[in-house]
């Protein structure tokens, strides 16, 4: 949620360094009933876990508009699959 308690989406993934420290989370924002949501990476430092009557909620320092305007997160595998190979070929 935002600081104004606007629901943004749900955390779908956590990005972890080799040493085990959390760097960022991926939040699925936008869409309707889980369809058409866009994954956006958000720095772990911009999140705050806040207790509620039902457990916990995660508050993001960004606004809904900022998250919707952020670029879509792509995993390394997705980025590699979308980038054409630039290797030169030679013929003998």
C-alpha positions in Angstrom: 0.0 0.0 0.0 1.0 3.6 -0.3 1.5 6.0 2.7 -2.1 7.0 2.1 -3.2 3.3 2.4 -4.0 2.9 -1.3 -3.7 -0.7 -2.4 -1.0 -1.1 -5.1 -0.7 -4.8 -5.7 1.1 -7.8 -4.3 4.7 -8.8 -3.9 5.4 -11.5 -6.4 9.2 -11.9 -6.1 12.2 -10.9 -4.0 15.6 -10.0 -5.5 18.5 -11.3 -3.3 22.2 -10.6 -3.6 24.6 -13.6 -3.5 25.4 -12.8 0.2 21.6 -13.3 1.0 20.8 -9.6 1.5 17.5 -8.4 0.0 18.0 -5.8 -2.7 14.5 -5.2 -4.0 11.0 -6.8 -4.3 8.9 -7.1 -7.4 5.4 -5.8 -7.0 2.6 -6.6 -9.5 0.9 -3.3 -10.0 -2.2 -2.3 -12.0 -4.4 -4.8 -13.7 -7.7 -6.2 -12.5 -8.1 -9.3 -10.4 -4.5 -10.2 -11.2 -4.9 -9.9 -14.9 -2.9 -7.4 -16.8 -0.7 -6.5 -13.9 2.8 -5.2 -14.6 5.8 -6.3 -12.5 7.8 -3.4 -11.1 11.1 -3.7 -9.1 11.1 -1.6 -5.9 14.1 -1.0 -3.7 13.9 -2.8 -0.4 14.9 0.4 1.3 11.7 2.1 0.2 9.5 -0.5 2.0 8.3 -0.5 5.6 6.4 -3.4 7.2 3.6 -2.1 9.4 1.6 -4.2 11.9 -2.2 -4.3 11.4 -5.1 -6.0 13.2 -4.9 -8.9 10.6 -1.1 -9.2 10.5 1.1 -6.9 8.5 1.0 -4.6 5.5 4.0 -3.3 3.5 4.0 0.4 2.9 5.9 1.8 -0.1 7.3 5.3 -0.2 6.3 5.7 -3.9 2.9 6.8 -5.2 0.5 4.7 -7.3 1.3 7.0 -10.3 5.1 6.5 -9.8 4.7 2.8 -9.7 2.4 2.6 -12.7 4.9 4.8 -14.7 7.9 2.7 -13.7 9.4 0.4 -16.3 8.4 -3.3 -16.3 10.8 -5.6 -14.4 12.3 -8.3 -16.5 14.4 -11.2 -15.1 17.8 -11.7 -16.5 16.5 -14.7 -18.5 13.7 -12.5 -20.0 16.1 -9.7 -20.9 18.5 -12.2 -22.6 15.7 -13.8 -24.6 14.6 -10.3 -25.9 18.1 -9.1 -26.8 19.3 -10.3 -30.3 22.6 -11.9 -30.4 25.4 -9.6 -31.5 28.0 -12.3 -32.1 29.7 -12.0 -35.5 29.6 -15.0 -37.8 32.3 -15.9 -40.2 32.2 -18.2 -43.2 35.1 -20.1 -44.5 
